[in-house]
Amino acid sequence: MKKILALLIFCAMLALAACVSESTDFENGEIITATQARQIINENPHAIILDVRTQEEFSEAHIGSAILIPVDMLTELAPELLPNKNALILVYCRSGNRSAAATAQLIAMGYANVLDFGGIIDWPYETLVP
């Protein structure tokens, strides 16, 4: 009987874990390293990688699967392009200044799971170059 109860509790815990939205051990708006961002991306296939640079910068090189919303268009485009305010969003720019501003802006707009990983200049991993 104890084994069955333990098994039921274990199954219930697994079911609850599956229902939890994508989350991290980081605080909303926290600045993380490129290494931490890479690990989060690898562990969360539905994480959104948000590039807040200009179209020209994005066209030169960007992180794979990143979506582009220039920081000056974030308020206008985020509601349409980022409809899930609970989605895990990792933000970057060139050096970290615009990503910090964009992260603060997204939080002010009600996004609940936003992390800033600074600039692409500090990204030691692969990028896409057209």
Rosetta blueprint (number, residue, H / E / L):
1 M L
2 K H
3 K H
4 I H
5 L H
6 A H
7 L H
8 L H
9 I H
10 F H
11 C H
12 A H
13 M H
14 L H
15 A H
16 L H
17 A H
18 A H
19 C H
20 V L
21 S L
22 E L
23 S L
24 T L
25 D L
26 F L
27 E L
28 N L
29 G L
30 E L
31 I E
32 I L
33 T L
34 A H
35 T H
36 Q H
37 A H
38 R H
39 Q H
40 I H
41 I H
42 N H
43 E H
44 N L
45 P L
46 H L
47 A L
48 I E
49 I E
50 L E
51 D E
52 V L
53 R L
54 T L
55 Q H
56 E H
57 E H
58 F H
59 S H
60 E H
61 A L
62 H E
63 I L
64 G L
65 S L
66 A L
67 I E
68 L E
69 I L
70 P L
71 V H
72 D H
73 M H
74 L H
75 T H
76 E H
77 L H
78 A H
79 P H
80 E H
81 L H
82 L L
83 P L
84 N L
85 K L
86 N L
87 A L
88 L L
89 I E
90 L E
91 V E
92 Y E
93 C E
94 R L
95 S L
96 G L
97 N H
98 R H
99 S H
100 A H
101 A H
102 A H
103 T H
104 A H
105 Q H
106 L H
107 I H
108 A H
109 M L
110 G L
111 Y L
112 A L
113 N L
114 V E
115 L E
116 D E
117 F E
118 G E
119 G E
120 I H
121 I H
122 D H
123 W L
124 P L
125 Y L
126 E L
127 T L
128 L E
129 V L
130 P L
